[in-house]
Amino acid sequence: MSHTGSEATAPRKKRGKLIAGIILAIVLLLGIGGCAYIASIGAAWNNGTEKFSGSEFPADDGNVAKVDEFTKKVQADKEALSKDATVTNDAGKNNATENDKNGNGIADSVENGKVTARPAETGATDILLLGSDSRAGSAEAATVSGQRADTIMLLHVPKDGSDAYLISIMRDTWVNIPGYGSAKINAGLNYGGLDLQVATIEQLLGTRIDHIAEIDFAGFKGLTDELGGVTVQVPLNFQTDDYTFTQGPMHLNGDQALQFVRQRYQFSDGDYQRVRNQRIYMNGLLDTIKSKGAFENATQFKSMVETISPYVTVDSGLSAGEIAKIAAPYIGSGGVNLHMMTLPNAGTGWSADGQSIVVLDQAATSDLSQSLTNGTMSDYISRYGED
């Protein structure tokens, strides 16, 4: 069922944001379904999705157009930036390395707010998938004062069309925010907007972000319900205010699925389990899509896109044609194989100013950067594993 007029925009104003992997789903559907579907969904996708307004990406030199409050914050913290201190690790492990002498997980070469140029193009496609929590409840995504990235994932599609990779980044990961200094990675969205969030992740991973997509709660639930629900492999028993989740396969409707991917306080390892559950849902989503025979009925496929697109915000370059281009290597091949992982870290700890943080594994992050750039992600997965 399509949405028009105020019905299409109202859910966006009322609800927060959460990533659901809709871009990957569409890529997969195009890859399996073939070119006949492209014309069918093109208008629905291009006309139905909302586009970010304002600056989406940093300049080539890595600089961003900072908002006034962000500029004031930089000036207020100028003295603190010169005293970036060693973090305390909960496990008592000394994380100092030759390239990270204070052991805070941030390479010394980009400490204290250093701004670096955007990474070069490699031919691969990297899509940043963001979910944000709006403090005001109605702030626009491109003028994101008062918001933080609640969920951060990178979808990496290699140049040669081989297996794709979905990398979760813990939202409390302690990183360098270009022009600001050390902070949790999700602070970039709040302090400087979408372009600063992109600059932060590009610097962290050493890979250029080509596109950005954001999905709200209603879109997540709509996608799940449109598919008739999604079966997930619940990893352990837990309860929410509304539902009981039992270990093993469970078929979830949209509302159940939303609660499944959002919970963290029920788990001893909190956000670690939450990002695993998000990827468990992704696996269930892909299995469901495959079991549907890749929506061989073009009318049904188009209906789903019409239902979801009003809740999706993307950069202006992520058109149906661009998605078809990304999907081209997978057309006729049976779809994309997806490897999922969390950015390696050295556990939780405390920042010098008392914040609870996730400490980067600086060496593993450096290896990941090289693998993304060199097209050797299969080797990286062999070494570090996947979820």
Solvent accessible surface area in square Angstrom, and as a share of the most:
residue,aa,sasa,rsa
1,M,159,0.71
2,S,57,0.37
3,H,40,0.18
4,T,100,0.58
5,G,59,0.56
6,S,90,0.58
7,E,118,0.53
8,A,13,0.10
9,T,64,0.37
10,A,36,0.28
11,P,25,0.16
12,R,27,0.10
13,K,126,0.54
14,K,165,0.70
15,R,99,0.36
16,G,21,0.20
17,K,21,0.09
18,L,1,0.01
19,I,8,0.04
20,A,4,0.03
21,G,1,0.01
22,I,2,0.01
23,I,0,0.00
24,L,1,0.01
25,A,0,0.00
26,I,1,0.01
27,V,2,0.01
28,L,1,0.00
29,L,0,0.00
30,L,1,0.00
31,G,0,0.00
32,I,48,0.24
33,G,27,0.26
34,G,12,0.12
35,C,88,0.53
36,A,89,0.69
37,Y,13,0.05
38,I,42,0.21
39,A,91,0.71
40,S,29,0.19
41,I,2,0.01
42,G,12,0.11
43,A,62,0.48
44,A,13,0.10
45,W,2,0.01
46,N,62,0.32
47,N,125,0.64
48,G,28,0.27
49,T,9,0.05
50,E,61,0.27
51,K,70,0.30
52,F,14,0.06
53,S,73,0.47
54,G,66,0.63
55,S,55,0.36
56,E,22,0.10
57,F,55,0.23
58,P,8,0.05
59,A,55,0.42
60,D,102,0.53
61,D,79,0.41
62,G,4,0.04
63,N,71,0.36
64,V,21,0.12
65,A,79,0.61
66,K,72,0.30
67,V,63,0.36
68,D,109,0.56
69,E,113,0.51
70,F,2,0.01
71,T,61,0.35
72,K,124,0.53
73,K,72,0.30
74,V,26,0.15
75,Q,116,0.52
76,A,82,0.63
77,D,29,0.15
78,K,138,0.59
79,E,121,0.54
80,A,62,0.48
81,L,36,0.18
82,S,83,0.54
83,K,134,0.57
84,D,39,0.20
85,A,42,0.33
86,T,82,0.47
87,V,12,0.07
88,T,87,0.50
89,N,13,0.07
90,D,87,0.45
91,A,87,0.68
92,G,69,0.66
93,K,126,0.54
94,N,125,0.64
95,N,21,0.11
96,A,45,0.35
97,T,61,0.35
98,E,147,0.66
99,N,95,0.48
100,D,0,0.00
101,K,150,0.63
102,N,31,0.16
103,G,5,0.04
104,N,0,0.00
105,G,2,0.02
106,I,5,0.03
107,A,22,0.17
108,D,57,0.29
109,S,77,0.50
110,V,29,0.16
111,E,24,0.11
112,N,66,0.34
113,G,9,0.08
114,K,105,0.45
115,V,50,0.29
116,T,46,0.27
117,A,70,0.54
118,R,35,0.13
119,P,26,0.16
120,A,79,0.62
121,E,115,0.52
122,T,53,0.31
123,G,45,0.43
124,A,15,0.11
125,T,24,0.14
126,D,3,0.02
127,I,0,0.00
128,L,0,0.00
129,L,0,0.00
130,L,1,0.01
131,G,0,0.00
132,S,1,0.01
133,D,64,0.33
134,S,27,0.18
135,R,152,0.55
136,A,81,0.63
137,G,32,0.31
138,S,74,0.48
139,A,31,0.24
140,E,94,0.42
141,A,14,0.11
142,A,16,0.12
143,T,93,0.54
144,V,4,0.03
145,S,73,0.47
146,G,17,0.16
147,Q,2,0.01
148,R,59,0.21
149,A,0,0.00
150,D,21,0.11
151,T,7,0.04
152,I,3,0.01
153,M,5,0.02
154,L,0,0.00
155,L,1,0.00
156,H,2,0.01
157,V,7,0.04
158,P,18,0.11
159,K,153,0.65
160,D,113,0.58
161,G,12,0.12
162,S,53,0.34
163,D,46,0.24
164,A,1,0.00
165,Y,10,0.04
166,L,0,0.00
167,I,0,0.00
168,S,1,0.01
169,I,3,0.02
170,M,4,0.02
171,R,33,0.12
172,D,34,0.17
173,T,3,0.02
174,W,13,0.05
175,V,2,0.01
176,N,7,0.03
177,I,0,0.00
178,P,6,0.04
179,G,16,0.15
180,Y,19,0.07
181,G,0,0.00
182,S,21,0.14
183,A,6,0.05
184,K,42,0.18
185,I,0,0.00
186,N,11,0.06
187,A,2,0.02
188,G,0,0.00
189,L,1,0.00
190,N,21,0.11
191,Y,40,0.15
192,G,3,0.03
193,G,7,0.07
194,L,2,0.01
195,D,4,0.02
196,L,1,0.00
197,Q,0,0.00
198,V,0,0.00
199,A,7,0.05
200,T,1,0.00
201,I,0,0.00
202,E,3,0.01
203,Q,32,0.14
204,L,27,0.14
205,L,0,0.00
206,G,26,0.25
207,T,4,0.03
208,R,48,0.18
209,I,3,0.01
210,D,36,0.19
211,H,16,0.07
212,I,0,0.00
213,A,0,0.00
214,E,5,0.02
215,I,1,0.00
216,D,0,0.00
217,F,28,0.12
218,A,16,0.13
219,G,0,0.00
220,F,2,0.01
221,K,43,0.18
222,G,17,0.17
223,L,1,0.00
224,T,0,0.00
225,D,80,0.42
226,E,56,0.25
227,L,4,0.02
228,G,54,0.52
229,G,4,0.04
230,V,0,0.00
231,T,59,0.34
232,V,2,0.01
233,Q,111,0.49
234,V,3,0.02
235,P,44,0.28
236,L,69,0.35
237,N,102,0.52
238,F,14,0.06
239,Q,118,0.53
240,T,20,0.12
241,D,152,0.79
242,D,98,0.51
243,Y,56,0.21
244,T,77,0.45
245,F,1,0.00
246,T,74,0.43
247,Q,118,0.52
248,G,20,0.19
249,P,94,0.59
250,M,44,0.19
251,H,112,0.50
252,L,1,0.00
253,N,70,0.36
254,G,0,0.00
255,D,49,0.25
256,Q,38,0.17
257,A,0,0.00
258,L,13,0.07
259,Q,28,0.12
260,F,0,0.00
261,V,2,0.01
262,R,106,0.39
263,Q,37,0.17
264,R,58,0.21
265,Y,181,0.69
266,Q,72,0.32
267,F,14,0.06
268,S,129,0.83
269,D,59,0.30
270,G,19,0.18
271,D,19,0.10
272,Y,49,0.19
273,Q,14,0.06
274,R,15,0.06
275,V,11,0.06
276,R,82,0.30
277,N,0,0.00
278,Q,9,0.04
279,R,5,0.02
280,I,37,0.19
281,Y,2,0.01
282,M,5,0.02
283,N,68,0.35
284,G,5,0.05
285,L,0,0.00
286,L,12,0.06
287,D,91,0.47
288,T,17,0.10
289,I,1,0.00
290,K,91,0.39
291,S,91,0.59
292,K,87,0.37
293,G,32,0.31
294,A,4,0.03
295,F,4,0.02
296,E,144,0.65
297,N,88,0.45
298,A,38,0.29
299,T,106,0.61
300,Q,80,0.36
301,F,0,0.00
302,K,74,0.31
303,S,31,0.20
304,M,2,0.01
305,V,1,0.01
306,E,52,0.23
307,T,13,0.07
308,I,2,0.01
309,S,2,0.01
310,P,13,0.08
311,Y,12,0.04
312,V,0,0.00
313,T,4,0.02
314,V,0,0.00
315,D,4,0.02
316,S,82,0.53
317,G,40,0.38
318,L,0,0.00
319,S,37,0.24
320,A,4,0.03
321,G,46,0.44
322,E,43,0.19
323,I,0,0.00
324,A,13,0.10
325,K,145,0.61
326,I,9,0.05
327,A,0,0.00
328,A,55,0.42
329,P,66,0.42
330,Y,9,0.03
331,I,55,0.28
332,G,72,0.69
333,S,75,0.48
334,G,52,0.50
335,G,12,0.12
336,V,4,0.02
337,N,91,0.47
338,L,28,0.14
339,H,41,0.18
340,M,5,0.02
341,M,5,0.02
342,T,27,0.16
343,L,4,0.02
344,P,25,0.16
345,N,36,0.19
346,A,22,0.17
347,G,25,0.24
348,T,50,0.29
349,G,1,0.01
350,W,122,0.43
351,S,7,0.05
352,A,72,0.56
353,D,102,0.53
354,G,48,0.46
355,Q,65,0.29
356,S,55,0.36
357,I,2,0.01
358,V,7,0.04
359,V,0,0.00
360,L,7,0.04
361,D,48,0.25
362,Q,28,0.12
363,A,58,0.45
364,A,1,0.01
365,T,9,0.05
366,S,43,0.28
367,D,37,0.19
368,L,0,0.00
369,S,24,0.16
370,Q,104,0.46
371,S,11,0.07
372,L,2,0.01
373,T,63,0.36
374,N,100,0.51
375,G,58,0.55
376,T,52,0.30
377,M,4,0.02
378,S,71,0.46
379,D,94,0.49
380,Y,6,0.02
381,I,19,0.10
382,S,98,0.63
383,R,173,0.63
384,Y,73,0.28
385,G,35,0.34
386,E,80,0.36
387,D,93,0.48
